[in-house]
Amino acid sequence: MIVAVAVNTAVGVKNLTSTIPIVSSFLADAVHLGLVASFARPGGNVTGITPYVDGLPAKQLELARDVVPGAARVGILGNMNDPKAPPQRREIEDAARPLEVSVVAPEIRSPEDLPGAMTTLAGERVDVVIVLQTTMLLSERRQIAALAAAKRLPAVYGYREHVDEGGLISYGVDTRWCYRRAAAFVHKILNGTAPGDLPLEFPTHLELVVNLKTAKALDITISPLLLARADEVLE
């Protein structure tokens, strides 16, 4: 068996074998990428957790406008060479259109592009930034938090790990749950269940995490209602 944490790793391994079972804790866009036939009946040698929840990017846009009331220009930070990114961007753009919110999305391909992208967003005078859920951006969370602080840009993230490193606020899946749940798939396969017979699972809970220290540094007041909704508040 092979455990491939991220979907890009799963794609690479799938290209090498169609027989060895593959379990992934982050199978985004798995049908479109040809990893599985369907969520309910994967049918091949790949299964696991799909972290992409329909409607989540639109909710992150809604959260961004709660953090910065009346925000009319929203920046998107996302590397489009990650298969998880384009669907998120499209959903945010679709949700922004009826609200008459303009979206600015500089091109990013590698970590070296991040400083320039943040400079572009600051130069475009965006009110708030949404950082997409991609493998590279999660790995670069310390750099992103530092860049956002330097440019005084409030940012909404999909992973709480960003907030742990100084990001402002996150709303998304609990990655720790995804890792733990993937272990259950491994156990079932080792006990004889075919991976193609194990339906993909979606996270059952989305968590909201707020960093009040960062909010204070950015001179942003988080509403009491939003704080009451938070699963965790870092002070």
Secondary structure, DSSP 8 states (H G I E B T S, - for coil): -EE--BHHHHHHHHTT-SSS-EEESB-TTTTTTTS-S-SS---SSEEEB----TTHHHHHHHHHHHHSTT--EEEEE--TTSTTHHHHHHHHHHHHGGGT-EEE-----SGGGHHHHHHHHHHTT-SEEEE---HHHHHTHHHHHHHHHHTT--EEESSHHHHHTT-SEEEEE-HHHHHHHHHHHHHHHHTT--GGGS--B--S-EEEEEEHHHHHHTT----HHHHHH-SEEE-
